[in-house]
């Protein structure tokens, strides 16, 4: 999830489509390494006979899953639901909240979006582990004696990947698109070669073979959906990354290149298996992706696949940074230290806490599950959960935003709920075998996000109860304190009242600067706020001003840069003559806490460990004064 403003500058549609191939489609593009294999020979509790009926049934399921979930639901429908060009669960929630307003059920929409976002963190831990492991396991196809080296090589690659994040991906990012284009062309060519030899596999285009699979095997076919869905993992990421490349270029790259290449490979794997004797097919199906290539080309294919999974993992990690930044801006997460790794691309950020947490989780996953088949048991439930939630939000979108008649919207939503719900239900059987992991991660993330949002609201409510109106304070303070040269900017979380730092300053220092500015930074429910709408200013008289800087949830809150546009505030801001006063709240236990004590303790811990406003707002370090205050919630 990298990139800048949704405007895309002057980049051509074809150029953006090529860029999207390198950044966006890595997750879904590397699924052929394990999706088809897991359906037949994964670490599941059922077995599927390798014969014409079942091979055609599985390939048909993969084809129609990709068509319905990815092509129709996400690329065709949900990509129309853009929040000023941005996509993803949080962007969709912001769009819905802005459109439907404060209704009885608006809180449920927010909770659903936050839970879908929480599930993404579980997915972002499993994706690098399963992708890189499945690629490196190709070495055992080249030479089975290399098996002991698989985990050490995978761990070295993954650690290197996370160490690379702090340096940014701008330089290596230029190689992503060419490498992924080569990868897609190669896997399409390998699949086409097998299809030509056994064109009977094309019967799988007929949905009857998927239906016949269910008629014949019933419960086993239903359970097989838990592995088939691995072919569409990454679909939610396509929607989330829409803002960086645009709806048109992403549709062009998906329908014109990526989807045909993936389908050729899946059909090729099916053609290869169905053309073999049963005994040989049972052996080949253990790793059909690499066996598509001749013996002399398998090692180069392993190397290419490893690089592709490295790129796919990079995109997921960047996505975790981007989602975290959105959550911070929308008030669901405390301020974290953010580093910008590119001087030209605002979207290229690095969040150390998220990076190291993901790295530790990925290492633990690799060491615990040992191979990609075991990891596949943990994979899918987070993705299908997020997709199902997106379907529910899609229903709100149809009626609340697009103003569809309910009798038109209901059949569409029910259809997608049946499809997505079936995948989710099939993945529930994976919970004892590892599916619990992304659910636990999702529940922990959901608890943290909602606890922070609730705690911040309670804290602001308590502070507003005791705050003075600025008009009254300005009149009473103008004659009670000595005025000193310069400008004092007091950061305030609310547009109303006097910030505690100003009260403490006049109480202890008994001075006021010539110019006193109460500054609030507001984050809108849109990705970007235009420069012309950045500033809002009110002259309160007697040298007091109330100022507001408006930002979108995808923008960087650089206060000094924002102040440069506010020249009408009694003159320009000279940073050497300006002091920033910040409030640092300490939470005290309350006799009657407004939320359970365990959540209050979590909120207090998050508050203590959040980054300072100085870091978050990029304030000059030698011009900041921090004053503490105590709050009971």
Secondary structure, 3 states (H helix, E strand, C coil): CCCCCCCCCCCCHHHHHHHHHHHCCHHHHCHHHCHHHHHHHCCCCCCCCCCHHHHHHHHHHHHHHHHHHHHHHHHHHHHHCCECCECCHHHHHHHHHHHHCCCCCHHHHHHHHHHHHHHHHHHHHHHHHHHHHHHHCCHHHHCHHHCCHHHHHHHHHHHHHHHHHHHCCHHHHHHHHHHHHHHHHHHHHHHHHHHHHCHHHHHHHCCHHHHHHHHHHCHHHHHHHHHHHHHHCCHHHHHHCHHHHCHHHHHHHHHHHHHHHHHHHHHHHHHHHHCCCHHHHHHHCCCHHHHCCCHHHHHHHHHHHHHHHHHHHHHHHHHHHHHHHHHHHCCCCCCCCCEECCCCCCCCEECHHHHHHHHHHHHHHHHHHCCHHHHHHHCCHHHHHHHHHHHHHHHHHHHHHCCCCHHHHHHHHHHHHHHHHHHHHHHHCCHHHCCHHHHHHHHHHHHHHHHHHHHHHHHHHHHHHCCCCHHHHHHHHCCCCEEEEEEEEEECCCCCCCCHHHHHHHHHCCEEEEEEEEEEEEECCCCCCCHHHCEEEEEEECCEEEEEEEECCCCCCCHHHHHCCCCCCCCCCCHHHEEEEEEEEEEECCCCCCCCHHHHHHHHHHHHHCCCHHHHCCCCHHHEEEEEEEEEC
